[in-house]
Amino acid sequence: MKKLVAIILVLVLCAAAGASLAEKTELVVFAAASLTESLTEIKTLYETANPETELVCNFDSSGTLKTQIQEGAVCDVFISAGQKQVNQLDITRDEEKNPERLDFVLEGSRIDLLENKVALVTPADNPRGIKSFDELTELLKGGEVLMAMGNADVPVGQYTKKILEYYGLDEEALAAAGKITYGTNVKEVTTQVVQGSVDCGVVYSTDAFSAGLDVIDTATPEMCGRVIYPAAVMKNSAVPEAAQAFLDYLRGEEAMKIFEEIGFTSMKAEETK
């Protein structure tokens, strides 16, 4: 009899555990590669405070993530390193910004979450002694340096392209001359600099911090615009309430402290002005 009771108790406990696992909500977050360190830390905190939720994070270039969403990938929350990629999924934007009239953003969920800075970085020994974007421009004109930047579909690459245009530099000519190398996301650009395979690179200040690189110079808004990270719940999310709850958490004090520790700035303050 005791053996039977023990067996029943084990079965009940297993069933309860199974039910608990079955009830756990999986939340898929697509986030720009530059958010890897901060969101990985936030994921641990959020799951500890919300054991019923499991966060699954997909980090890559914002352009790649946008394409994956467009092609039907499961995504509940999208955080981009640029407005362009979210605009292309947002039906409330005009035809210039969303020419394909894609409708993936849940109405009323979109926010500007964070601001970053575009930074010029060099390997630890700064082999060319580069001191600023102004000096880099002259060195590029003279063909004296090798610079790493993001591809055209990567926000950091788009910001870098604007910087080159600001200084009147011909990106295609520089690339053809072997003076520019590319990365498919900001982490690849950062890695090239860390490994010393290039003389310098253009990344975000937060990536420089995470990689232990010194920031030589930062771009002004006049050079490339402001680096705003929009975030939104996706319209096809199966768990929109859970997605919105996580998005709300990201704007809170606990998550924002982690973002700010590596150099992000909260955009929430601007909404209250």
Sequence and secondary structure as in RCSB ss.txt:
>XXXX:A:sequence
MKKLVAIILVLVLCAAAGASLAEKTELVVFAAASLTESLTEIKTLYETANPETELVCNFDSSGTLKTQIQEGAVC
DVFISAGQKQVNQLDITRDEEKNPERLDFVLEGSRIDLLENKVALVTPADNPRGIKSFDELTELLKGGEVLMAMG
NADVPVGQYTKKILEYYGLDEEALAAAGKITYGTNVKEVTTQVVQGSVDCGVVYSTDAFSAGLDVIDTATPEMCG
RVIYPAAVMKNSAVPEAAQAFLDYLRGEEAMKIFEEIGFTSMKAEETK
>XXXX:A:secstr
 HHHHHHHHHHHHHHHHHHHHHH EEEEEEEEGGGHHHHHHHHHHHHHH TTEEEEEEEE HHHHHHHHHTT   
SEEE SSHHHHHTT TTS TTT TT    B TT  EEEEEE EEEE  TT TT    HHHHHHHHHTT   EEEE
 TTSHHHHHHHHHHHHTT  HHHHHHTT EEEESSHHHHHHHHHTTSSSEEEEEHHHHHHHT  EEEE  HHHH 
 EEEEEEEBTT S HHHHHHHHHHHTSHHHHHHHHHTT EESHHHHT 
